[in-house]
Amino acid sequence: MLADEVKDLIQASYRQLLKSRDLIPRYGQRQMIAEIAKQLAVIGPDDSEAGADDAVSGPVCVIEAGTGTGKTLAYLLATIPLAQALNLKVVIATATVALQEQVMLKDIPELQDGSDFQFSVALAKGRGRYLCLSKLDGLLEPNDSLQAMMDLYGDDPGSYGEPDSSLYQEMLDALTDGSWEGDRDDWKRPLSDQDWRPLTVDNAQCLGARCSNFRQCYFFKARDSLDKADVIVSNHDLVLSDLALGGGAILPEPEQCIYIFDEAHHLPVKSNNHFAVNTRIRATRGWLERNGDLLGQLLSDEFIVAKTREQYTGLQEALLQRLEDTWLLLQPLFQEHGDFHDNRSRFTFPLGVIPAEIQDIASSLLADFSRLAVLLSGIADELKIELEEASDLDRKQQAEQFFPLVGSAARRAEATAALWYSYTHADNPGSPPTARWMVYIEDDSQIEMLLSASPVLAAENLKEKLWERCAGAVLTSATLSALGSFELLTLRAGLPEATFYLNIPSPFDFGNAATLSIPKLSCEPSDTEKHTEVIVTALPQLLEDPIAALMLFSSRRQMQDVMQRLPVELADLVLCQDDYQKAQLLKYHRQRVDQGEGSLIFGLASFAEGVDLPGKYCTHVLIAKIPFAVPNDPIETTLSDWVEQQGKNPFITLAVPDAAFRLVQASGRLLRSEADTGRITLFDERIVTKRYGKQILASLPPYRQEVFVESYG
């Protein structure tokens, strides 16, 4: 039960906030605050002492809150007072930088300034956002091992170019005078990856407390600040990275945290990405040879003995031959069964099952890469000992410079072994399979074979690493359900049985604010040529001056074809996703609209969410077709095959709910505030002629509908 003092603090803070900003209470916002607080109130003061072995999920609540609810302030008010009372941390994880900045720079300050409620906040970032002082020292004082350092970055070492010594000296000066604290995002101008990546380390390359710069390390200073904060603002990727490392490596232990996942519909896909593994065969061969050069340098500098180099040479020779044999074994699969497209051929193993002959060679590669990882980890441990025991300062500095190289190599060997482990071991019967696939690439720049493996569902990983460990969690977004149900999210995220679900409708008056038009086209979207011609014919007639519109496509090819066939006067108004970065494109669009020139954005799936163009900046959203997922995606293909094996229809179980979800998101680009009005046009008759289409139509907000009022084609 919610303690009276916590309840009183929430209510008083909410009243003060409304009064300070002269706002009228929103029913949906009040409902969201009350339900989150109620669900999380079951957390007891002793729950944070429970360990992962207890396998008892903390309370999880899923809140779908329509646009205009004010969900950010709702979850802040509902969780922070409770967490403070229980001595827990609130970790807010967003899917995009834009929302992270909004929470950190707008929503939290508004709550703190508009009420007497006080709490401390810290922004959490990964190591990759902070400069490593040891790396900077090495770049400013180059020596023979510097070239080895540069050679080990990435599969194409030349892509990072020569170190920019003038930039790095400027950085050192800024660090020295205190005007900069090593955060990439706070540097005085944008930094390219080419300039920044040589300055950073991952956890495998970091010496931690053994580093000579540990006391001045900007990452660890930032990490220490998290322990003192009540609220930590982070992102999905960093939370998942921390969980993949066991939890507590970057952020506080999961048992000490109440997580809030905003834009939570991204969580399952991001989780799959974090637990996926892959390797490139030819790039790995080149990497093995560069490692040999590194060990040769370690031998000449007397950091390893000749026997260690001999062990590596033996492994290297065996691995180079096995990788060549693997190439010859796999190449016929692409020729016989591959799906060719744009100089690429992809082959997905049915239900993720690897043939016996490939399993055999994968088993040998697993054994050898595992031995390589052990060998490299042993060298890294020896370098750590050298750092602690060597009396010669120059030798310590050399060991410190070599450690990130060896640590990185050990991590890559482990990751490569993980791929071959996946190709060696069968999935548990009855459980969702692992998707396994290969891509053969042949173009002017490379001939390569990429092997990948990924969970098809995030369920098991999230259950084990998050739901069964966290003190509690809130998942929220404007769109979480599909076809009026949370089943798809539950399936993909493995949410606990006791999860609480709530849908809070948007306060918008959809029926009066927007019209959904389905014109008569007399063609199916599958007839790509005719469908494209119909869109080209319709656009000049549908778009009214002043044009401020967003056109969403499911296919890049169709987007490009439509753009090329438009009349010149309309084509000149198009801002295409392929031509600009997203933020720059939206900036140009707003400028054009402000100047009365008219503007039409052409975009793909990434523009169907996270695009906020209120009022005059978007009065018409046009959608080429019902946004079904790409049918040949290896993960979705494997999942669909497994669902069918379970006796279910994958189209009805997966494809239709997913398409409904995507269409709600796409149409949602129109109304961004209660004052907005406009039109949505869908060039797809299936939404009214097919049974599944009618289900999708029924799941959309209650827009005013115009069916077959217009006719084209």
C-alpha positions in Angstrom: 0.0 0.0 0.0 1.2 3.5 -0.8 2.4 5.2 2.3 0.4 8.3 3.2 3.5 10.6 3.2 4.3 9.4 -0.3 0.8 9.9 -1.5 0.6 13.3 0.0 3.9 14.3 -1.7 2.7 13.2 -5.1 -0.7 15.0 -4.8 0.9 18.2 -3.4 3.6 18.3 -6.1 1.0 17.8 -8.8 -1.2 20.6 -7.5 1.7 23.0 -7.3 2.9 22.1 -10.7 -0.5 22.8 -12.3 -0.8 26.1 -10.5 2.7 27.3 -11.3 2.1 26.6 -15.1 -1.6 27.7 -15.1 -2.7 24.3 -16.4 -6.0 22.4 -16.2 -5.7 18.9 -14.7 -5.8 16.2 -17.4 -7.9 13.1 -16.5 -5.5 10.7 -18.4 -2.5 12.2 -16.7 -4.0 11.9 -13.2 -5.1 8.3 -14.0 -1.5 7.4 -15.1 0.0 8.9 -12.0 -2.4 7.0 -9.8 -2.1 3.6 -11.5 1.7 3.7 -11.6 2.0 4.6 -8.0 -0.6 2.0 -7.0 1.2 -0.8 -9.0 4.7 0.1 -7.7 3.5 0.5 -4.1 3.7 -3.3 -3.7 7.5 -3.0 -3.6 8.6 -3.5 0.0 11.6 -2.0 1.8 13.3 -5.4 1.8 12.7 -6.2 -1.9 15.9 -4.6 -3.0 17.8 -7.1 -1.0 16.4 -10.0 -3.1 18.9 -11.5 -5.5 18.6 -12.6 -9.0 18.4 -16.2 -7.8 15.0 -15.6 -6.3 13.5 -15.3 -9.8 10.5 -13.3 -8.6 9.6 -10.4 -10.9 9.2 -7.0 -9.5 6.0 -5.2 -10.4 5.8 -4.3 -14.1 3.2 -1.9 -15.5 2.6 -1.2 -19.2 0.9 2.2 -19.9 -0.1 3.1 -23.4 -0.8 6.8 -23.1 -2.0 8.6 -26.2 -0.4 11.8 -27.5 -1.3 14.7 -25.3 -1.6 12.8 -22.1 1.5 14.3 -20.5 3.0 11.0 -19.7 6.6 12.2 -18.8 5.5 14.3 -15.9 3.1 11.5 -14.9 5.7 8.9 -14.5 8.1 11.3 -12.9 5.6 12.2 -10.2 4.5 8.6 -9.7 7.8 7.0 -9.3 10.4 9.3 -7.8 8.7 9.9 -4.4 8.2 6.2 -4.0 11.7 5.4 -5.0 13.1 8.0 -2.5 11.1 6.4 0.3 12.5 3.0 -0.6 16.0 4.2 -1.2 15.9 3.1 -4.8 17.1 4.7 -8.0 14.8 5.7 -10.9 16.4 4.9 -14.2 14.6 6.6 -17.1 15.5 5.1 -20.5 14.5 6.7 -23.7 14.9 5.3 -27.2 16.0 8.6 -28.9 18.4 11.4 -28.0 15.6 13.9 -28.7 13.4 12.5 -25.9 16.4 12.1 -23.6 17.2 15.8 -24.0 13.5 16.7 -23.5 13.3 14.8 -20.2 16.6 16.1 -19.0 16.4 19.7 -20.1 12.6 20.4 -20.1 10.4 18.0 -18.1 12.5 17.5 -15.0 13.4 21.2 -14.6 9.7 22.1 -15.0 8.8 19.6 -12.2 11.6 20.9 -9.9 10.9 24.6 -10.6 7.1 24.3 -10.4 6.9 22.4 -7.1 8.6 22.0 -3.7 9.5 18.4 -4.6 13.3 18.1 -4.7 15.5 15.3 -6.1 18.9 15.0 -7.7 19.4 14.0 -11.4 22.3 12.6 -13.4 22.7 11.9 -17.1 24.2 8.4 -17.8 26.3 7.8 -20.9 28.5 4.9 -22.0 32.3 4.9 -22.0 32.2 5.7 -25.7 31.0 9.2 -25.0 34.0 10.1 -22.8 37.6 10.7 -23.8 40.2 8.3 -22.4 43.1 10.3 -21.1 45.6 7.4 -21.7 44.5 7.2 -25.4 44.9 11.0 -25.7 48.4 10.7 -24.2 49.3 8.0 -26.7 48.0 10.0 -29.7 50.0 13.1 -28.7 53.2 11.2 -28.0 53.3 8.7 -30.9 55.7 5.7 -30.8 56.2 2.4 -32.6 53.1 0.8 -30.9 50.8 3.7 -32.0 50.6 2.3 -35.5 49.6 -1.1 -34.1 46.9 0.7 -32.1 45.5 2.4 -35.2 45.7 -0.8 -37.2 43.5 -2.7 -34.8 40.6 -0.3 -35.1 37.8 -1.8 -37.2 37.9 -4.1 -40.2 39.3 -1.3 -42.4 42.1 0.4 -40.4 42.6 3.0 -43.2 39.1 4.3 -42.7 40.1 6.2 -39.6 42.9 8.2 -41.4 45.8 9.9 -39.7 45.5 11.3 -36.2 44.6 15.0 -36.0 47.3 16.1 -33.7 46.2 19.7 -33.7 42.7 18.7 -32.6 44.0 16.5 -29.8 46.3 19.2 -28.6 43.3 21.6 -28.5 41.4 19.0 -26.4 44.3 18.7 -24.0 44.4 22.4 -23.6 40.7 22.5 -22.9 41.0 19.7 -20.3 43.9 21.5 -18.7 42.2 24.8 -18.3 38.9 23.2 -17.1 36.7 24.4 -20.0 35.9 20.8 -21.1 35.4 17.6 -19.2 36.0 15.0 -21.8 32.4 14.5 -22.9 32.0 14.2 -26.7 28.6 15.9 -26.6 30.0 19.0 -24.8 32.9 19.6 -27.2 32.7 23.1 -28.9 31.8 21.7 -32.3 30.7 18.3 -33.8 33.3 15.6 -33.9 33.5 12.9 -36.6 33.8 9.3 -35.7 37.2 9.3 -37.4 38.5 11.9 -35.0 36.7 10.6 -31.9 37.0 6.8 -32.0 40.8 6.7 -31.4 40.1 8.5 -28.1 37.8 6.0 -26.5 37.8 2.5 -25.0 35.3 -0.1 -24.2 35.2 -2.1 -21.0 37.5 -4.7 -22.3 40.1 -2.1 -23.1 39.8 -0.2 -19.8 42.3 -0.8 -17.0 40.0 0.7 -14.4 41.7 1.4 -11.1 45.0 0.2 -12.5 45.1 3.0 -15.1 47.6 5.8 -14.4 44.8 8.3 -15.2 42.1 6.6 -13.1 41.7 9.4 -10.6 41.2 11.9 -13.4 39.1 9.6 -15.6 36.0 11.5 -16.8 33.9 8.3 -17.3 34.5 7.1 -13.7 33.8 10.6 -12.4 30.5 10.5 -14.2 29.9 7.0 -13.0 30.4 8.0 -9.4 27.8 10.8 -9.8 25.2 8.2 -10.5 25.5 6.7 -7.0 24.5 10.1 -5.6 21.5 10.8 -7.9 17.9 9.9 -7.2 17.1 9.9 -10.9 19.3 8.7 -13.7 18.4 9.7 -17.3 19.8 7.1 -19.8 18.7 5.3 -22.9 17.6 1.8 -23.9 21.0 0.9 -25.4 23.0 1.8 -22.3 20.6 0.0 -20.0 20.8 -3.1 -22.2 24.6 -2.9 -22.4 24.7 -2.8 -18.7 22.4 -5.8 -18.4 24.5 -7.7 -21.0 27.5 -7.2 -18.7 25.6 -8.6 -15.8 24.1 -5.4 -14.4 25.8 -2.9 -12.2 28.7 -2.4 -14.5 27.7 1.1 -15.7 24.4 1.8 -13.9 23.4 0.7 -10.4 22.4 -2.9 -9.8 19.0 -3.8 -11.3 17.8 -4.8 -7.8 18.3 -1.1 -6.7 16.4 0.4 -9.7 12.9 1.2 -10.8 13.2 1.4 -14.6 11.0 3.6 -16.8 11.2 2.7 -20.5 9.8 5.5 -22.5 9.1 4.7 -26.2 9.0 1.2 -24.9 7.9 -0.4 -28.2 11.6 -0.2 -29.2 12.8 -2.3 -26.3 12.3 -5.9 -27.8 14.1 -5.0 -31.0 16.9 -3.2 -29.3 17.3 -6.1 -26.9 17.6 -8.6 -29.8 20.3 -6.3 -31.3 22.3 -6.4 -28.1 22.3 -10.1 -27.8 22.9 -10.8 -31.5 26.3 -12.1 -32.7 28.1 -11.9 -36.1 31.4 -12.3 -37.8 32.9 -11.4 -41.2 35.1 -14.2 -42.6 37.6 -12.2 -44.7 37.8 -9.3 -42.2 38.5 -11.9 -39.5 41.4 -13.3 -41.5 43.0 -9.8 -41.8 42.4 -9.2 -38.1 44.2 -12.4 -37.2 47.2 -11.4 -39.2 47.3 -7.9 -37.6 47.2 -9.6 -34.2 50.3 -11.5 -35.2 52.0 -8.2 -35.8 50.9 -7.0 -32.4 52.2 -10.1 -30.6 55.5 -9.8 -32.5 55.8 -6.3 -31.1 55.0 -7.6 -27.6 57.7 -10.3 -28.0 60.3 -7.8 -29.2 59.5 -5.5 -26.2 59.7 -8.6 -23.9 56.1 -8.5 -22.7 55.5 -12.1 -23.8 57.8 -15.1 -24.2 58.5 -16.8 -27.5 56.3 -19.8 -26.5 53.3 -17.5 -26.3 54.0 -16.2 -29.8 54.4 -19.8 -31.0 51.1 -20.7 -29.5 49.4 -17.8 -31.3 51.1 -18.7 -34.6 49.8 -22.2 -34.4 46.3 -21.1 -33.7 46.5 -18.4 -36.4 47.6 -20.9 -39.1 44.8 -23.3 -38.1 42.2 -20.6 -38.0 43.2 -19.1 -41.4 42.9 -22.5 -43.0 39.5 -23.3 -41.3 38.1 -19.9 -42.3 39.2 -20.6 -45.9 37.5 -24.1 -45.7 34.4 -22.4 -44.3 34.3 -20.0 -47.2 34.4 -22.8 -49.7 31.8 -24.8 -47.8 29.3 -21.9 -47.5 29.7 -20.3 -50.9 27.5 -23.0 -52.8 24.6 -22.2 -50.5 24.4 -18.7 -51.8 24.6 -19.9 -55.4 21.9 -22.5 -54.9 19.5 -20.9 -52.4 20.5 -17.3 -51.9 18.2 -14.4 -52.3 20.1 -11.9 -54.5 19.5 -8.2 -54.2 21.8 -5.2 -54.8 25.1 -7.1 -55.0 24.2 -9.2 -52.0 23.0 -12.7 -51.6 21.3 -13.7 -48.3 20.6 -17.2 -47.1 18.5 -17.8 -43.9 18.7 -21.3 -42.3 15.2 -22.6 -42.0 14.1 -22.4 -38.4 17.7 -21.6 -37.6 18.8 -25.2 -38.0 22.5 -25.5 -39.1 23.3 -28.5 -41.3 25.6 -31.1 -39.8 28.6 -30.4 -42.0 28.5 -26.7 -41.1 28.1 -27.6 -37.4 31.3 -29.7 -37.6 33.5 -26.9 -38.9 31.8 -24.4 -36.6 32.7 -26.7 -33.7 36.4 -26.6 -34.7 36.2 -22.8 -35.1 34.6 -22.5 -31.7 37.3 -24.5 -30.0 40.1 -22.5 -31.7 38.6 -19.1 -31.1 37.9 -20.0 -27.5 41.6 -21.0 -27.1 42.6 -17.7 -28.8 40.4 -15.8 -26.4 42.0 -17.5 -23.4 45.5 -16.9 -24.8 44.8 -13.2 -25.3 43.1 -12.8 -21.9 46.2 -14.3 -20.3 48.4 -11.8 -22.0 46.1 -9.0 -20.8 46.4 -10.3 -17.3 50.2 -10.4 -17.6 50.1 -6.7 -18.7 48.0 -5.9 -15.6 50.6 -7.6 -13.4 53.4 -5.6 -15.2 51.5 -2.4 -14.4 51.4 -3.3 -10.7 54.9 -4.7 -10.2 57.2 -3.1 -12.8 59.6 -0.6 -11.3 60.5 1.0 -14.6 58.2 3.9 -15.5 58.7 3.6 -19.2 57.9 -0.1 -19.1 54.7 0.6 -17.2 53.7 3.2 -19.8 54.3 0.7 -22.6 52.2 -2.0 -20.8 49.4 0.6 -20.3 49.4 1.4 -24.0 49.4 -2.2 -25.1 46.6 -3.3 -22.8 43.7 -1.8 -24.8 45.0 -3.5 -27.9 45.2 -6.9 -26.3 41.9 -6.4 -24.4 40.1 -5.4 -27.6 41.6 -8.5 -29.3 40.4 -10.8 -26.5 36.9 -9.3 -26.6 36.7 -9.8 -30.4 38.0 -13.4 -30.1 35.2 -14.1 -27.5 32.6 -12.5 -29.7 33.7 -14.5 -32.7 33.6 -17.7 -30.6 30.1 -16.7 -29.5 29.0 -16.7 -33.2 30.4 -20.2 -33.8 28.9 -21.4 -30.5 25.5 -20.4 -31.9 26.2 -22.3 -35.1 27.3 -25.4 -33.2 24.6 -25.7 -30.5 20.9 -26.6 -31.2 18.1 -24.6 -29.7 16.1 -26.1 -26.8 13.1 -28.0 -28.1 9.9 -26.1 -27.7 11.6 -22.7 -27.2 11.7 -20.0 -29.9 14.6 -20.7 -32.2 17.6 -18.5 -32.8 17.6 -16.9 -36.3 20.8 -17.8 -38.2 21.7 -16.3 -41.6 24.5 -15.5 -43.9 25.1 -12.6 -46.4 27.5 -12.7 -49.3 28.6 -9.3 -50.5 30.4 -8.6 -53.7 30.9 -5.1 -55.1 33.7 -2.8 -56.2 35.0 -2.4 -52.7 34.9 -5.9 -51.2 34.0 -9.6 -51.4 32.8 -10.7 -48.0 30.7 -13.2 -46.2 28.8 -12.1 -43.0 27.4 -14.7 -40.6 24.9 -13.7 -38.0 22.7 -15.1 -35.3 20.0 -13.4 -33.2 17.2 -14.3 -30.8 13.9 -14.0 -32.6 12.3 -12.9 -29.3 13.8 -10.8 -26.6 11.6 -12.6 -24.0 14.2 -14.9 -22.4 17.0 -12.4 -22.2 14.7 -9.7 -20.7 13.1 -12.1 -18.3 16.4 -13.3 -17.0 18.4 -10.1 -16.9 15.6 -7.5 -16.2 12.2 -8.5 -15.1 13.4 -11.1 -12.6 16.0 -8.7 -11.1 14.6 -5.1 -11.2 12.8 -3.6 -8.2 10.0 -2.6 -10.6 9.5 -1.3 -14.1 7.2 1.0 -16.1 6.9 0.6 -19.9 5.1 3.5 -21.7 4.6 5.0 -25.1 1.9 6.5 -27.2 1.6 3.2 -29.1 2.2 -0.2 -27.4 -0.9 -2.2 -28.2 -1.8 -3.7 -31.6 -5.4 -4.4 -32.7 -6.5 -3.3 -29.2 -4.3 -5.9 -27.5 -1.0 -6.0 -25.7 -0.3 -9.7 -26.8 2.4 -8.9 -29.3 4.4 -6.8 -26.9 4.0 -9.5 -24.2 5.2 -12.1 -26.6 8.2 -10.2 -27.9 9.3 -8.7 -24.5 8.5 -11.8 -22.3 6.6 -9.7 -19.8 5.7 -11.4 -16.5 2.2 -12.9 -16.0 1.4 -10.4 -13.3 2.1 -7.4 -15.5 -0.5 -4.6 -15.3 -1.7 -3.1 -18.5 -3.6 0.1 -19.1 -4.6 2.1 -22.2 -5.2 5.8 -21.7 -6.8 7.4 -24.8 -5.5 10.6 -26.2 -7.5 13.7 -25.3 -7.6 14.7 -29.0 -10.9 15.1 -30.7 -9.9 12.8 -33.6 -13.3 12.9 -35.4 -13.3 16.6 -35.8 -9.6 17.2 -36.1 -8.7 14.8 -38.9 -10.1 13.0 -41.9 -8.8 9.5 -43.0 -9.3 9.2 -46.8 -9.0 5.9 -48.7 -9.3 6.7 -52.4 -10.5 4.2 -55.0 -7.4 3.0 -56.9 -8.5 -0.1 -58.7 -5.1 -1.8 -58.1 -3.3 -3.7 -55.3 -0.1 -2.4 -53.9 1.5 -5.6 -55.1 1.1 -4.3 -58.6 4.0 -1.9 -57.9 4.2 -0.3 -61.3 0.5 0.6 -61.5 0.4 1.5 -57.8 3.3 3.9 -58.3 1.6 5.5 -61.3 -1.6 6.0 -59.3 0.3 7.8 -56.5 2.1 10.0 -59.0 -1.2 10.9 -60.6 -3.0 11.6 -57.3 -0.4 13.7 -55.5 -0.8 16.9 -57.5 -4.6 16.7 -57.1 -4.5 15.9 -53.4 -2.0 18.4 -52.1 -3.4 21.8 -51.5 -1.5 25.0 -51.1 0.2 25.9 -48.9 1.7 22.4 -49.0 3.0 21.1 -45.7 2.9 17.3 -46.0 4.6 14.1 -45.1 4.5 11.1 -47.5 5.5 7.7 -46.0 6.7 4.8 -48.1 7.3 1.1 -47.2 9.8 0.7 -50.1 12.8 2.8 -51.0 12.5 1.8 -54.6 8.9 3.1 -54.8 9.8 6.3 -53.0 12.6 7.0 -55.6 10.3 6.0 -58.5 7.5 8.4 -57.4 10.0 11.2 -56.9 11.4 10.8 -60.4 8.0 10.8 -62.1 6.4 13.8 -60.3 5.8 17.0 -62.3 8.8 19.3 -61.9 6.9 21.9 -60.0 6.0 19.4 -57.3 9.3 17.5 -57.4 11.0 20.8 -56.5 9.1 20.8 -53.2 10.2 17.3 -52.2 12.7 16.8 -49.4 13.8 13.2 -49.6 15.1 11.1 -46.6 17.9 9.8 -48.8 19.3 13.3 -49.4 19.6 14.7 -45.8 20.1 13.8 -42.2 16.8 13.6 -40.4 17.3 16.7 -38.2 18.6 18.7 -41.1 15.7 17.7 -43.3 13.1 18.7 -40.7 14.8 22.0 -40.2 14.7 22.7 -44.0 11.0 21.7 -44.1 10.1 24.1 -41.3 12.0 26.9 -43.0 10.2 26.4 -46.3 6.8 26.3 -44.6 7.6 29.5 -42.6 8.6 31.2 -45.8 5.4 30.1 -47.6 7.3 28.1 -50.2 5.6 24.7 -49.5 7.3 21.5 -48.6 6.7 17.8 -49.1 8.8 15.2 -47.1 9.4 11.8 -48.6 10.4 9.3 -45.9 10.5 5.6 -45.0 9.7 3.8 -41.7 12.0 5.9 -39.6 9.9 9.0 -40.4 6.7 7.2 -39.2 7.7 7.9 -35.6 9.7 10.5 -33.8 8.8 13.2 -36.3 7.1 16.1 -34.5 5.7 18.7 -36.9 2.8 20.4 -35.1 0.3 22.9 -36.5 1.1 24.4 -39.9 4.2 22.3 -40.4 2.1 19.2 -41.3 -1.5 19.3 -42.4 -1.5 16.2 -44.6 0.0 12.7 -44.0 0.0 10.4 -47.0 0.8 6.7 -46.6 1.7 4.5 -49.6 0.3 1.3 -48.2 -0.4 -0.7 -45.1 3.1 -0.9 -43.6 3.7 -4.7 -43.4 7.2 -5.7 -42.3 9.8 -6.6 -44.9 8.9 -10.2 -45.7 12.5 -11.5 -46.1 13.9 -10.3 -42.8 15.8 -13.3 -41.3 14.6 -12.7 -37.7 10.9 -12.3 -38.7 11.1 -15.2 -41.2 12.5 -17.5 -38.6 9.9 -16.4 -36.0 7.1 -16.8 -38.6 8.2 -20.3 -39.4 8.3 -21.2 -35.7 4.8 -19.7 -35.1 3.5 -21.8 -38.0 5.2 -24.8 -36.5 3.2 -24.2 -33.3 0.0 -24.5 -35.3 -0.8 -20.8 -35.6 -1.1 -18.5 -38.6 1.9 -16.2 -38.6 0.2 -13.6 -40.9 -2.7 -13.2 -38.4 -0.5 -13.7 -35.3 2.4 -11.5 -36.2 2.1 -9.6 -39.5 -1.4 -8.1 -39.1 -0.9 -6.8 -35.5 2.5 -5.4 -36.4 1.1 -3.6 -39.4 -1.7 -2.2 -37.4 0.8 -0.9 -34.8 2.9 0.7 -37.5 -0.1 2.3 -39.2 -1.2 3.9 -35.9 2.3 5.3 -35.5 2.4 6.6 -39.1 -1.1 8.3 -39.0 -0.1 9.7 -35.6 2.3 12.1 -37.3 -0.6 14.4 -38.2 -2.0 15.4 -34.8 0.7 16.5 -32.4 -1.3 18.9 -30.3 -5.0 19.4 -29.5 -5.2 22.4 -31.9 -3.9 20.5 -34.9 -6.1 19.5 -37.8 -5.6 17.9 -41.2 -5.9 14.9 -43.5 -4.5 11.4 -43.8 -4.6 9.6 -47.1 -3.9 5.9 -47.4 -3.3 4.5 -50.9 -4.3 1.0 -50.0 -7.9 -0.3 -50.6 -7.1 -3.5 -48.6 -7.9 -1.7 -45.4 -11.6 -1.8 -46.4 -11.8 -4.7 -48.8 -9.9 -7.4 -46.8 -11.0 -8.9 -43.5 -7.7 -8.2 -41.9 -7.8 -4.6 -43.3 -11.0 -4.0 -41.5 -9.4 -5.2 -38.3 -6.6 -2.7 -38.8 -9.0 0.1 -39.6 -10.9 -0.5 -36.5 -7.7 -0.2 -34.4 -7.0 3.3 -35.7 -8.1 6.4 -33.7 -11.7 7.4 -34.6 -10.8 9.7 -37.5 -13.6 10.9 -39.7 -13.5 8.5 -42.7 -13.9 9.1 -46.4 -13.9 5.8 -48.3 -13.7 5.8 -52.1 -14.8 9.5 -52.3 -11.9 10.1 -54.6 -10.9 7.9 -57.5 -7.6 7.5 -59.3 -6.2 5.1 -61.9 
